[in-house]
Amino acid sequence: MANIQKLPISDYRKVWVTSDIHGYFNLYKELLEKIDLQDNDLLIIAGDSCDRGVYSAKMLSNGPLAAKSPAVL
């Protein structure tokens, strides 16, 4: 059964949503710099973060899936 929770959006400074990163770690890092992601922001990655691209393994070890922060979903 799915675990669906309502997020208290007011807890965050900004909410960012992206998808289809496809293992392009360098572009992912550029995105983070461009949006100036802060500790009190929420980044939602809506799928396809680590397939096809050259750096799929890096996305798993150093990217959003390895993040300890609850602000990266």
PQR file with spaces between the fields and no chain letter, atoms N, CA, C, O and H, PARSE charges and radii, in Angstrom:
ATOM       1  N    MET     1       0.839   -1.177    0.000 -0.4000 1.5000
ATOM       2  CA   MET     1       0.000    0.000    0.000 -0.0000 2.0000
ATOM       3  C    MET     1       0.884    1.241    0.000  0.5500 1.7000
ATOM       4  O    MET     1       1.910    1.276    0.680 -0.5500 1.4000
ATOM       5  N    ALA     2       0.498    2.233   -0.743 -0.4000 1.5000
ATOM       6  CA   ALA     2       1.260    3.472   -0.870 -0.0000 2.0000
ATOM       7  C    ALA     2       1.230    4.276    0.424  0.5500 1.7000
ATOM       8  O    ALA     2       0.228    4.308    1.138 -0.5500 1.4000
ATOM       9  H    ALA     2      -0.335    2.205   -1.296  0.4000 1.0000
ATOM      10  N    ASN     3       2.326    4.905    0.696 -0.4000 1.5000
ATOM      11  CA   ASN     3       2.434    5.793    1.847 -0.0000 2.0000
ATOM      12  C    ASN     3       2.312    7.224    1.328  0.5500 1.7000
ATOM      13  O    ASN     3       3.299    7.795    0.865 -0.5500 1.4000
ATOM      14  H    ASN     3       3.140    4.879    0.115  0.4000 1.0000
ATOM      15  N    ILE     4       1.158    7.791    1.396 -0.4000 1.5000
ATOM      16  CA   ILE     4       0.910    9.131    0.886 -0.0000 2.0000
ATOM      17  C    ILE     4       0.772   10.083    2.065  0.5500 1.7000
ATOM      18  O    ILE     4      -0.001    9.846    2.993 -0.5500 1.4000
ATOM      19  H    ILE     4       0.356    7.327    1.773  0.4000 1.0000
ATOM      20  N    GLN     5       1.537   11.162    2.005 -0.4000 1.5000
ATOM      21  CA   GLN     5       1.511   12.137    3.083 -0.0000 2.0000
ATOM      22  C    GLN     5       1.341   13.535    2.503  0.5500 1.7000
ATOM      23  O    GLN     5       1.842   13.833    1.419 -0.5500 1.4000
ATOM      24  H    GLN     5       2.165   11.355    1.250  0.4000 1.0000
ATOM      25  N    LYS     6       0.656   14.359    3.210 -0.4000 1.5000
ATOM      26  CA   LYS     6       0.516   15.759    2.826 -0.0000 2.0000
ATOM      27  C    LYS     6       1.724   16.523    3.364  0.5500 1.7000
ATOM      28  O    LYS     6       2.051   16.437    4.547 -0.5500 1.4000
ATOM      29  H    LYS     6       0.249   14.117    4.091  0.4000 1.0000
ATOM      30  N    LEU     7       2.375   17.267    2.484 -0.4000 1.5000
ATOM      31  CA   LEU     7       3.536   18.049    2.901 -0.0000 2.0000
ATOM      32  C    LEU     7       3.096   19.438    3.342  0.5500 1.7000
ATOM      33  O    LEU     7       2.318   20.092    2.648 -0.5500 1.4000
ATOM      34  H    LEU     7       2.109   17.337    1.522  0.4000 1.0000
ATOM      35  N    PRO     8       3.580   19.885    4.476 -0.5600 1.5000
ATOM      36  CA   PRO     8       3.265   21.246    4.922  0.2800 2.0000
ATOM      37  C    PRO     8       4.119   22.242    4.142  0.5500 1.7000
ATOM      38  O    PRO     8       5.203   22.619    4.587 -0.5500 1.4000
ATOM      39  N    ILE     9       3.635   22.661    2.993 -0.4000 1.5000
ATOM      40  CA   ILE     9       4.385   23.521    2.084 -0.0000 2.0000
ATOM      41  C    ILE     9       4.866   24.805    2.781  0.5500 1.7000
ATOM      42  O    ILE     9       5.927   25.334    2.448 -0.5500 1.4000
ATOM      43  H    ILE     9       2.754   22.355    2.632  0.4000 1.0000
ATOM      44  N    SER    10       4.105   25.287    3.718 -0.4000 1.5000
ATOM      45  CA   SER    10       4.491   26.526    4.412 -0.0000 2.0000
ATOM      46  C    SER    10       5.771   26.359    5.235  0.5500 1.7000
ATOM      47  O    SER    10       6.349   27.350    5.683 -0.5500 1.4000
ATOM      48  H    SER    10       3.243   24.858    3.989  0.4000 1.0000
ATOM      49  N    ASP    11       6.219   25.115    5.438 -0.4000 1.5000
ATOM      50  CA   ASP    11       7.463   24.874    6.170 -0.0000 2.0000
ATOM      51  C    ASP    11       8.702   25.195    5.329  0.5500 1.7000
ATOM      52  O    ASP    11       9.816   25.244    5.852 -0.5500 1.4000
ATOM      53  H    ASP    11       5.750   24.310    5.074  0.4000 1.0000
ATOM      54  N    TYR    12       8.506   25.413    4.038 -0.4000 1.5000
ATOM      55  CA   TYR    12       9.639   25.596    3.127 -0.0000 2.0000
ATOM      56  C    TYR    12       9.659   26.997    2.533  0.5500 1.7000
ATOM      57  O    TYR    12       8.617   27.608    2.298 -0.5500 1.4000
ATOM      58  H    TYR    12       7.602   25.374    3.613  0.4000 1.0000
ATOM      59  N    ARG    13      10.870   27.488    2.298 -0.4000 1.5000
ATOM      60  CA   ARG    13      11.050   28.798    1.667 -0.0000 2.0000
ATOM      61  C    ARG    13      10.558   28.742    0.223  0.5500 1.7000
ATOM      62  O    ARG    13       9.778   29.588   -0.212 -0.5500 1.4000
ATOM      63  H    ARG    13      11.717   26.991    2.489  0.4000 1.0000
ATOM      64  N    LYS    14      11.025   27.735   -0.511 -0.4000 1.5000
ATOM      65  CA   LYS    14      10.605   27.511   -1.899 -0.0000 2.0000
ATOM      66  C    LYS    14      10.454   26.022   -2.135  0.5500 1.7000
ATOM      67  O    LYS    14      11.110   25.212   -1.479 -0.5500 1.4000
ATOM      68  H    LYS    14      11.659   27.048   -0.158  0.4000 1.0000
ATOM      69  N    VAL    15       9.585   25.660   -3.078 -0.4000 1.5000
ATOM      70  CA   VAL    15       9.404   24.269   -3.477 -0.0000 2.0000
ATOM      71  C    VAL    15       9.769   24.163   -4.955  0.5500 1.7000
ATOM      72  O    VAL    15       9.217   24.875   -5.793 -0.5500 1.4000
ATOM      73  H    VAL    15       9.053   26.318   -3.611  0.4000 1.0000
ATOM      74  N    TRP    16      10.704   23.267   -5.263 -0.4000 1.5000
ATOM      75  CA   TRP    16      11.167   23.049   -6.627 -0.0000 2.0000
ATOM      76  C    TRP    16      10.777   21.641   -7.052  0.5500 1.7000
ATOM      77  O    TRP    16      10.859   20.710   -6.250 -0.5500 1.4000
ATOM      78  H    TRP    16      11.153   22.688   -4.582  0.4000 1.0000
ATOM      79  N    VAL    17      10.356   21.471   -8.293 -0.4000 1.5000
ATOM      80  CA   VAL    17      10.008   20.152   -8.830 -0.0000 2.0000
ATOM      81  C    VAL    17      10.731   19.975  -10.158  0.5500 1.7000
ATOM      82  O    VAL    17      10.698   20.852  -11.021 -0.5500 1.4000
ATOM      83  H    VAL    17      10.289   22.226   -8.944  0.4000 1.0000
ATOM      84  N    THR    18      11.380   18.832  -10.307 -0.4000 1.5000
ATOM      85  CA   THR    18      12.053   18.498  -11.557 -0.0000 2.0000
ATOM      86  C    THR    18      11.904   17.004  -11.810  0.5500 1.7000
ATOM      87  O    THR    18      11.498   16.252  -10.924 -0.5500 1.4000
ATOM      88  H    THR    18      11.406   18.120   -9.606  0.4000 1.0000
ATOM      89  N    SER    19      12.229   16.589  -13.005 -0.4000 1.5000
ATOM      90  CA   SER    19      12.223   15.165  -13.345 -0.0000 2.0000
ATOM      91  C    SER    19      13.146   14.948  -14.528  0.5500 1.7000
ATOM      92  O    SER    19      13.716   15.892  -15.075 -0.5500 1.4000
ATOM      93  H    SER    19      12.559   17.200  -13.725  0.4000 1.0000
ATOM      94  N    ASP    20      13.282   13.698  -14.911 -0.4000 1.5000
ATOM      95  CA   ASP    20      14.026   13.316  -16.112 -0.0000 2.0000
ATOM      96  C    ASP    20      15.474   13.806  -16.119  0.5500 1.7000
ATOM      97  O    ASP    20      15.951   14.335  -17.122 -0.5500 1.4000
ATOM      98  H    ASP    20      12.818   12.931  -14.467  0.4000 1.0000
ATOM      99  N    ILE    21      16.155   13.630  -15.014 -0.4000 1.5000
ATOM     100  CA   ILE    21      17.570   13.975  -14.928 -0.0000 2.0000
ATOM     101  C    ILE    21      18.415   12.937  -15.676  0.5500 1.7000
ATOM     102  O    ILE    21      19.447   13.270  -16.259 -0.5500 1.4000
ATOM     103  H    ILE    21      15.767   13.200  -14.199  0.4000 1.0000
ATOM     104  N    HIS    22      17.973   11.699  -15.651 -0.4000 1.5000
ATOM     105  CA   HIS    22      18.567   10.596  -16.423 -0.0000 2.0000
ATOM     106  C    HIS    22      20.065   10.425  -16.219  0.5500 1.7000
ATOM     107  O    HIS    22      20.786   10.110  -17.165 -0.5500 1.4000
ATOM     108  H    HIS    22      17.135   11.428  -15.177  0.4000 1.0000
ATOM     109  N    GLY    23      20.535   10.627  -15.009 -0.4000 1.5000
ATOM     110  CA   GLY    23      21.937   10.373  -14.711 -0.0000 2.0000
ATOM     111  C    GLY    23      22.907   11.443  -15.168  0.5500 1.7000
ATOM     112  O    GLY    23      24.117   11.223  -15.130 -0.5500 1.4000
ATOM     113  H    GLY    23      19.950   10.884  -14.241  0.4000 1.0000
ATOM     114  N    TYR    24      22.423   12.571  -15.590 -0.4000 1.5000
ATOM     115  CA   TYR    24      23.312   13.658  -15.996 -0.0000 2.0000
ATOM     116  C    TYR    24      23.690   14.475  -14.767  0.5500 1.7000
ATOM     117  O    TYR    24      23.138   15.547  -14.517 -0.5500 1.4000
ATOM     118  H    TYR    24      21.439   12.749  -15.621  0.4000 1.0000
ATOM     119  N    PHE    25      24.640   13.944  -14.010 -0.4000 1.5000
ATOM     120  CA   PHE    25      25.024   14.505  -12.717 -0.0000 2.0000
ATOM     121  C    PHE    25      25.497   15.955  -12.832  0.5500 1.7000
ATOM     122  O    PHE    25      25.144   16.791  -12.000 -0.5500 1.4000
ATOM     123  H    PHE    25      25.088   13.074  -14.213  0.4000 1.0000
ATOM     124  N    ASN    26      26.286   16.250  -13.846 -0.4000 1.5000
ATOM     125  CA   ASN    26      26.789   17.621  -14.000 -0.0000 2.0000
ATOM     126  C    ASN    26      25.650   18.612  -14.203  0.5500 1.7000
ATOM     127  O    ASN    26      25.675   19.707  -13.641 -0.5500 1.4000
ATOM     128  H    ASN    26      26.573   15.570  -14.521  0.4000 1.0000
ATOM     129  N    LEU    27      24.655   18.239  -14.998 -0.4000 1.5000
ATOM     130  CA   LEU    27      23.501   19.122  -15.199 -0.0000 2.0000
ATOM     131  C    LEU    27      22.683   19.256  -13.918  0.5500 1.7000
ATOM     132  O    LEU    27      22.143   20.323  -13.626 -0.5500 1.4000
ATOM     133  H    LEU    27      24.635   17.349  -15.455  0.4000 1.0000
ATOM     134  N    TYR    28      22.597   18.167  -13.157 -0.4000 1.5000
ATOM     135  CA   TYR    28      21.899   18.208  -11.864 -0.0000 2.0000
ATOM     136  C    TYR    28      22.582   19.209  -10.925  0.5500 1.7000
ATOM     137  O    TYR    28      21.912   20.006  -10.267 -0.5500 1.4000
ATOM     138  H    TYR    28      23.037   17.300  -13.394  0.4000 1.0000
ATOM     139  N    LYS    29      23.920   19.161  -10.866 -0.4000 1.5000
ATOM     140  CA   LYS    29      24.648   20.093  -10.010 -0.0000 2.0000
ATOM     141  C    LYS    29      24.476   21.536  -10.495  0.5500 1.7000
ATOM     142  O    LYS    29      24.361   22.454   -9.683 -0.5500 1.4000
ATOM     143  H    LYS    29      24.464   18.513  -11.400  0.4000 1.0000
ATOM     144  N    GLU    30      24.457   21.736  -11.813 -0.4000 1.5000
ATOM     145  CA   GLU    30      24.212   23.076  -12.359 -0.0000 2.0000
ATOM     146  C    GLU    30      22.828   23.576  -11.974  0.5500 1.7000
ATOM     147  O    GLU    30      22.650   24.748  -11.645 -0.5500 1.4000
ATOM     148  H    GLU    30      24.551   20.990  -12.473  0.4000 1.0000
ATOM     149  N    LEU    31      21.852   22.679  -12.017 -0.4000 1.5000
ATOM     150  CA   LEU    31      20.489   23.040  -11.622 -0.0000 2.0000
ATOM     151  C    LEU    31      20.466   23.503  -10.174  0.5500 1.7000
ATOM     152  O    LEU    31      19.847   24.519   -9.859 -0.5500 1.4000
ATOM     153  H    LEU    31      21.996   21.726  -12.284  0.4000 1.0000
ATOM     154  N    LEU    32      21.130   22.771   -9.292 -0.4000 1.5000
ATOM     155  CA   LEU    32      21.155   23.143   -7.876 -0.0000 2.0000
ATOM     156  C    LEU    32      21.779   24.517   -7.678  0.5500 1.7000
ATOM     157  O    LEU    32      21.305   25.313   -6.868 -0.5500 1.4000
ATOM     158  H    LEU    32      21.633   21.945   -9.548  0.4000 1.0000
ATOM     159  N    GLU    33      22.837   24.787   -8.419 -0.4000 1.5000
ATOM     160  CA   GLU    33      23.476   26.098   -8.318 -0.0000 2.0000
ATOM     161  C    GLU    33      22.560   27.195   -8.869  0.5500 1.7000
ATOM     162  O    GLU    33      22.457   28.275   -8.289 -0.5500 1.4000
ATOM     163  H    GLU    33      23.222   24.140   -9.078  0.4000 1.0000
ATOM     164  N    LYS    34      21.903   26.909   -9.983 -0.4000 1.5000
ATOM     165  CA   LYS    34      21.042   27.909  -10.620 -0.0000 2.0000
ATOM     166  C    LYS    34      19.861   28.293   -9.726  0.5500 1.7000
ATOM     167  O    LYS    34      19.507   29.469   -9.637 -0.5500 1.4000
ATOM     168  H    LYS    34      21.986   26.031  -10.454  0.4000 1.0000
ATOM     169  N    ILE    35      19.257   27.316   -9.072 -0.4000 1.5000
ATOM     170  CA   ILE    35      18.100   27.615   -8.228 -0.0000 2.0000
ATOM     171  C    ILE    35      18.517   28.035   -6.821  0.5500 1.7000
ATOM     172  O    ILE    35      17.683   28.457   -6.019 -0.5500 1.4000
ATOM     173  H    ILE    35      19.545   26.361   -9.144  0.4000 1.0000
ATOM     174  N    ASP    36      19.820   27.917   -6.525 -0.4000 1.5000
ATOM     175  CA   ASP    36      20.336   28.293   -5.217 -0.0000 2.0000
ATOM     176  C    ASP    36      19.577   27.566   -4.109  0.5500 1.7000
ATOM     177  O    ASP    36      19.048   28.190   -3.188 -0.5500 1.4000
ATOM     178  H    ASP    36      20.497   27.575   -7.176  0.4000 1.0000
ATOM     179  N    LEU    37      19.532   26.255   -4.212 -0.4000 1.5000
ATOM     180  CA   LEU    37      18.810   25.418   -3.247 -0.0000 2.0000
ATOM     181  C    LEU    37      19.343   25.636   -1.840  0.5500 1.7000
ATOM     182  O    LEU    37      20.541   25.493   -1.593 -0.5500 1.4000
ATOM     183  H    LEU    37      19.961   25.748   -4.960  0.4000 1.0000
ATOM     184  N    GLN    38      18.464   25.979   -0.933 -0.4000 1.5000
ATOM     185  CA   GLN    38      18.807   26.253    0.463 -0.0000 2.0000
ATOM     186  C    GLN    38      18.306   25.115    1.355  0.5500 1.7000
ATOM     187  O    GLN    38      17.496   24.292    0.931 -0.5500 1.4000
ATOM     188  H    GLN    38      17.492   26.096   -1.134  0.4000 1.0000
ATOM     189  N    ASP    39      18.794   25.083    2.584 -0.4000 1.5000
ATOM     190  CA   ASP    39      18.390   24.036    3.532 -0.0000 2.0000
ATOM     191  C    ASP    39      16.896   24.064    3.823  0.5500 1.7000
ATOM     192  O    ASP    39      16.309   23.033    4.148 -0.5500 1.4000
ATOM     193  H    ASP    39      19.453   25.752    2.928  0.4000 1.0000
ATOM     194  N    ASN    40      16.282   25.227    3.710 -0.4000 1.5000
ATOM     195  CA   ASN    40      14.853   25.328    4.016 -0.0000 2.0000
ATOM     196  C    ASN    40      13.990   25.311    2.745  0.5500 1.7000
ATOM     197  O    ASN    40      12.838   25.744    2.768 -0.5500 1.4000
ATOM     198  H    ASN    40      16.760   26.065    3.446  0.4000 1.0000
ATOM     199  N    ASP    41      14.555   24.809    1.639 -0.4000 1.5000
ATOM     200  CA   ASP    41      13.806   24.579    0.395 -0.0000 2.0000
ATOM     201  C    ASP    41      13.443   23.105    0.297  0.5500 1.7000
ATOM     202  O    ASP    41      14.021   22.262    0.983 -0.5500 1.4000
ATOM     203  H    ASP    41      15.491   24.457    1.620  0.4000 1.0000
ATOM     204  N    LEU    42      12.492   22.811   -0.553 -0.4000 1.5000
ATOM     205  CA   LEU    42      12.100   21.429   -0.827 -0.0000 2.0000
ATOM     206  C    LEU    42      12.328   21.161   -2.307  0.5500 1.7000
ATOM     207  O    LEU    42      11.820   21.887   -3.161 -0.5500 1.4000
ATOM     208  H    LEU    42      12.022   23.495   -1.111  0.4000 1.0000
ATOM     209  N    LEU    43      13.092   20.119   -2.608 -0.4000 1.5000
ATOM     210  CA   LEU    43      13.329   19.695   -3.983 -0.0000 2.0000
ATOM     211  C    LEU    43      12.654   18.354   -4.181  0.5500 1.7000
ATOM     212  O    LEU    43      12.988   17.381   -3.504 -0.5500 1.4000
ATOM     213  H    LEU    43      13.505   19.529   -1.915  0.4000 1.0000
ATOM     214  N    ILE    44      11.710   18.295   -5.100 -0.4000 1.5000
ATOM     215  CA   ILE    44      11.006   17.053   -5.421 -0.0000 2.0000
ATOM     216  C    ILE    44      11.487   16.595   -6.785  0.5500 1.7000
ATOM     217  O    ILE    44      11.360   17.320   -7.772 -0.5500 1.4000
ATOM     218  H    ILE    44      11.438   19.085   -5.649  0.4000 1.0000
ATOM     219  N    ILE    45      12.038   15.393   -6.842 -0.4000 1.5000
ATOM     220  CA   ILE    45      12.459   14.810   -8.111 -0.0000 2.0000
ATOM     221  C    ILE    45      11.431   13.746   -8.458  0.5500 1.7000
ATOM     222  O    ILE    45      11.324   12.717   -7.792 -0.5500 1.4000
ATOM     223  H    ILE    45      12.141   14.804   -6.041  0.4000 1.0000
ATOM     224  N    ALA    46      10.683   14.017   -9.512 -0.4000 1.5000
ATOM     225  CA   ALA    46       9.504   13.206   -9.844 -0.0000 2.0000
ATOM     226  C    ALA    46       9.823   12.060  -10.800  0.5500 1.7000
ATOM     227  O    ALA    46       9.011   11.722  -11.661 -0.5500 1.4000
ATOM     228  H    ALA    46      10.770   14.853  -10.054  0.4000 1.0000
ATOM     229  N    GLY    47      10.988   11.470  -10.651 -0.4000 1.5000
ATOM     230  CA   GLY    47      11.302   10.269  -11.411 -0.0000 2.0000
ATOM     231  C    GLY    47      12.437   10.425  -12.403  0.5500 1.7000
ATOM     232  O    GLY    47      12.855   11.529  -12.752 -0.5500 1.4000
ATOM     233  H    GLY    47      11.648   11.744   -9.951  0.4000 1.0000
ATOM     234  N    ASP    48      12.920    9.269  -12.844 -0.4000 1.5000
ATOM     235  CA   ASP    48      13.968    9.167  -13.861 -0.0000 2.0000
ATOM     236  C    ASP    48      15.218    9.960  -13.500  0.5500 1.7000
ATOM     237  O    ASP    48      15.714   10.751  -14.303 -0.5500 1.4000
ATOM     238  H    ASP    48      12.581    8.371  -12.560  0.4000 1.0000
ATOM     239  N    SER    49      15.719    9.746  -12.296 -0.4000 1.5000
ATOM     240  CA   SER    49      16.910   10.488  -11.881 -0.0000 2.0000
ATOM     241  C    SER    49      18.209    9.784  -12.276  0.5500 1.7000
ATOM     242  O    SER    49      19.250   10.434  -12.372 -0.5500 1.4000
ATOM     243  H    SER    49      15.316    9.105  -11.644  0.4000 1.0000
ATOM     244  N    CYS    50      18.171    8.492  -12.504 -0.4000 1.5000
ATOM     245  CA   CYS    50      19.452    7.800  -12.696 -0.0000 2.0000
ATOM     246  C    CYS    50      19.409    6.693  -13.749  0.5500 1.7000
ATOM     247  O    CYS    50      19.849    5.575  -13.481 -0.5500 1.4000
ATOM     248  H    CYS    50      17.325    7.964  -12.426  0.4000 1.0000
ATOM     249  N    ASP    51      18.904    6.975  -14.900 -0.4000 1.5000
ATOM     250  CA   ASP    51      19.032    5.995  -15.975 -0.0000 2.0000
ATOM     251  C    ASP    51      19.486    6.701  -17.247  0.5500 1.7000
ATOM     252  O    ASP    51      19.269    7.902  -17.407 -0.5500 1.4000
ATOM     253  H    ASP    51      18.546    7.883  -15.118  0.4000 1.0000
ATOM     254  N    ARG    52      20.103    5.969  -18.135 -0.4000 1.5000
ATOM     255  CA   ARG    52      20.545    6.446  -19.449 -0.0000 2.0000
ATOM     256  C    ARG    52      21.816    7.275  -19.436  0.5500 1.7000
ATOM     257  O    ARG    52      22.661    7.098  -20.314 -0.5500 1.4000
ATOM     258  H    ARG    52      20.279    4.993  -18.005  0.4000 1.0000
ATOM     259  N    GLY    53      21.980    8.145  -18.505 -0.4000 1.5000
ATOM     260  CA   GLY    53      23.114    9.063  -18.535 -0.0000 2.0000
ATOM     261  C    GLY    53      24.431    8.407  -18.156  0.5500 1.7000
ATOM     262  O    GLY    53      24.465    7.314  -17.589 -0.5500 1.4000
ATOM     263  H    GLY    53      21.293    8.289  -17.792  0.4000 1.0000
ATOM     264  N    VAL    54      25.493    9.087  -18.476 -0.4000 1.5000
ATOM     265  CA   VAL    54      26.835    8.594  -18.218 -0.0000 2.0000
ATOM     266  C    VAL    54      27.103    8.456  -16.721  0.5500 1.7000
ATOM     267  O    VAL    54      27.844    7.565  -16.306 -0.5500 1.4000
ATOM     268  H    VAL    54      25.465    9.974  -18.937  0.4000 1.0000
ATOM     269  N    TYR    55      26.513    9.321  -15.916 -0.4000 1.5000
ATOM     270  CA   TYR    55      26.808    9.352  -14.484 -0.0000 2.0000
ATOM     271  C    TYR    55      25.666    8.812  -13.620  0.5500 1.7000
ATOM     272  O    TYR    55      25.420    9.324  -12.527 -0.5500 1.4000
ATOM     273  H    TYR    55      25.911   10.045  -16.254  0.4000 1.0000
ATOM     274  N    SER    56      24.979    7.797  -14.098 -0.4000 1.5000
ATOM     275  CA   SER    56      23.878    7.225  -13.313 -0.0000 2.0000
ATOM     276  C    SER    56      24.354    6.730  -11.962  0.5500 1.7000
ATOM     277  O    SER    56      23.680    6.949  -10.955 -0.5500 1.4000
ATOM     278  H    SER    56      25.179    7.382  -14.986  0.4000 1.0000
ATOM     279  N    ALA    57      25.511    6.061  -11.915 -0.4000 1.5000
ATOM     280  CA   ALA    57      26.038    5.561  -10.644 -0.0000 2.0000
ATOM     281  C    ALA    57      26.365    6.714   -9.696  0.5500 1.7000
ATOM     282  O    ALA    57      26.167    6.601   -8.486 -0.5500 1.4000
ATOM     283  H    ALA    57      26.058    5.882  -12.732  0.4000 1.0000
ATOM     284  N    LYS    58      26.861    7.810  -10.239 -0.4000 1.5000
ATOM     285  CA   LYS    58      27.183    8.978   -9.408 -0.0000 2.0000
ATOM     286  C    LYS    58      25.913    9.589   -8.836  0.5500 1.7000
ATOM     287  O    LYS    58      25.919   10.085   -7.709 -0.5500 1.4000
ATOM     288  H    LYS    58      27.023    7.902  -11.221  0.4000 1.0000
ATOM     289  N    MET    59      24.826    9.559   -9.596 -0.4000 1.5000
ATOM     290  CA   MET    59      23.550   10.061   -9.079 -0.0000 2.0000
ATOM     291  C    MET    59      23.121    9.241   -7.868  0.5500 1.7000
ATOM     292  O    MET    59      22.537    9.781   -6.929 -0.5500 1.4000
ATOM     293  H    MET    59      24.820    9.156  -10.511  0.4000 1.0000
ATOM     294  N    LEU    60      23.406    7.944   -7.885 -0.4000 1.5000
ATOM     295  CA   LEU    60      23.038    7.084   -6.758 -0.0000 2.0000
ATOM     296  C    LEU    60      23.929    7.318   -5.544  0.5500 1.7000
ATOM     297  O    LEU    60      23.455    7.276   -4.409 -0.5500 1.4000
ATOM     298  H    LEU    60      23.881    7.505   -8.649  0.4000 1.0000
ATOM     299  N    SER    61      25.216    7.564   -5.776 -0.4000 1.5000
ATOM     300  CA   SER    61      26.137    7.687   -4.649 -0.0000 2.0000
ATOM     301  C    SER    61      26.285    9.123   -4.139  0.5500 1.7000
ATOM     302  O    SER    61      26.539    9.327   -2.952 -0.5500 1.4000
ATOM     303  H    SER    61      25.601    7.598   -6.698  0.4000 1.0000
ATOM     304  N    ASN    62      26.129   10.120   -5.013 -0.4000 1.5000
ATOM     305  CA   ASN    62      26.340   11.510   -4.611 -0.0000 2.0000
ATOM     306  C    ASN    62      25.173   12.431   -4.926  0.5500 1.7000
ATOM     307  O    ASN    62      25.210   13.614   -4.587 -0.5500 1.4000
ATOM     308  H    ASN    62      25.922    9.954   -5.978  0.4000 1.0000
ATOM     309  N    GLY    63      24.166   11.919   -5.553 -0.4000 1.5000
ATOM     310  CA   GLY    63      23.055   12.743   -6.001 -0.0000 2.0000
ATOM     311  C    GLY    63      21.887   12.734   -5.040  0.5500 1.7000
ATOM     312  O    GLY    63      22.058   12.495   -3.845 -0.5500 1.4000
ATOM     313  H    GLY    63      24.137   10.959   -5.829  0.4000 1.0000
ATOM     314  N    PRO    64      20.716   12.989   -5.554 -0.5600 1.5000
ATOM     315  CA   PRO    64      19.536   13.136   -4.707  0.2800 2.0000
ATOM     316  C    PRO    64      19.153   11.866   -3.963  0.5500 1.7000
ATOM     317  O    PRO    64      18.588   11.937   -2.872 -0.5500 1.4000
ATOM     318  N    LEU    65      19.450   10.723   -4.529 -0.4000 1.5000
ATOM     319  CA   LEU    65      19.079    9.487   -3.864 -0.0000 2.0000
ATOM     320  C    LEU    65      19.968    9.185   -2.665  0.5500 1.7000
ATOM     321  O    LEU    65      19.604    8.379   -1.808 -0.5500 1.4000
ATOM     322  H    LEU    65      19.909   10.665   -5.415  0.4000 1.0000
ATOM     323  N    ALA    66      21.126    9.825   -2.601 -0.4000 1.5000
ATOM     324  CA   ALA    66      22.039    9.656   -1.470 -0.0000 2.0000
ATOM     325  C    ALA    66      21.861   10.749   -0.422  0.5500 1.7000
ATOM     326  O    ALA    66      22.508   10.719    0.625 -0.5500 1.4000
ATOM     327  H    ALA    66      21.422   10.479   -3.297  0.4000 1.0000
ATOM     328  N    ALA    67      20.996   11.701   -0.699 -0.4000 1.5000
ATOM     329  CA   ALA    67      20.818   12.853    0.195 -0.0000 2.0000
ATOM     330  C    ALA    67      20.271   12.409    1.546  0.5500 1.7000
ATOM     331  O    ALA    67      19.366   11.579    1.632 -0.5500 1.4000
ATOM     332  H    ALA    67      20.470   11.724   -1.550  0.4000 1.0000
ATOM     333  N    LYS    68      20.832   12.969    2.566 -0.4000 1.5000
ATOM     334  CA   LYS    68      20.356   12.692    3.925 -0.0000 2.0000
ATOM     335  C    LYS    68      19.255   13.662    4.323  0.5500 1.7000
ATOM     336  O    LYS    68      18.550   13.450    5.309 -0.5500 1.4000
ATOM     337  H    LYS    68      21.567   13.643    2.495  0.4000 1.0000
ATOM     338  N    SER    69      19.120   14.713    3.556 -0.4000 1.5000
ATOM     339  CA   SER    69      18.161   15.758    3.889 -0.0000 2.0000
ATOM     340  C    SER    69      16.731   15.320    3.563  0.5500 1.7000
ATOM     341  O    SER    69      16.483   14.775    2.488 -0.5500 1.4000
ATOM     342  H    SER    69      19.693   14.886    2.755  0.4000 1.0000
ATOM     343  N    PRO    70      15.795   15.553    4.476 -0.5600 1.5000
ATOM     344  CA   PRO    70      14.395   15.237    4.179  0.2800 2.0000
ATOM     345  C    PRO    70      13.804   16.203    3.170  0.5500 1.7000
ATOM     346  O    PRO    70      12.672   16.017    2.723 -0.5500 1.4000
ATOM     347  N    ALA    71      14.557   17.237    2.805 -0.4000 1.5000
ATOM     348  CA   ALA    71      14.050   18.226    1.872 -0.0000 2.0000
ATOM     349  C    ALA    71      14.285   17.843    0.418  0.5500 1.7000
ATOM     350  O    ALA    71      13.997   18.627   -0.486 -0.5500 1.4000
ATOM     351  H    ALA    71      15.477   17.388    3.168  0.4000 1.0000
ATOM     352  N    VAL    72      14.807   16.640    0.187 -0.4000 1.5000
ATOM     353  CA   VAL    72      14.965   16.119   -1.174 -0.0000 2.0000
ATOM     354  C    VAL    72      14.145   14.855   -1.259  0.5500 1.7000
ATOM     355  O    VAL    72      14.434   13.860   -0.593 -0.5500 1.4000
ATOM     356  H    VAL    72      15.042   16.003    0.921  0.4000 1.0000
ATOM     357  N    LEU    73      13.117   14.905   -2.088 -0.4000 1.5000
ATOM     358  CA   LEU    73      12.227   13.752   -2.248 -0.0000 2.0000
ATOM     359  C    LEU    73      12.323   13.211   -3.647  0.5500 1.7000
ATOM     360  O    LEU    73      11.648   12.237   -3.981 -0.5500 1.4000
ATOM     361  H    LEU    73      12.883   15.713   -2.629  0.4000 1.0000
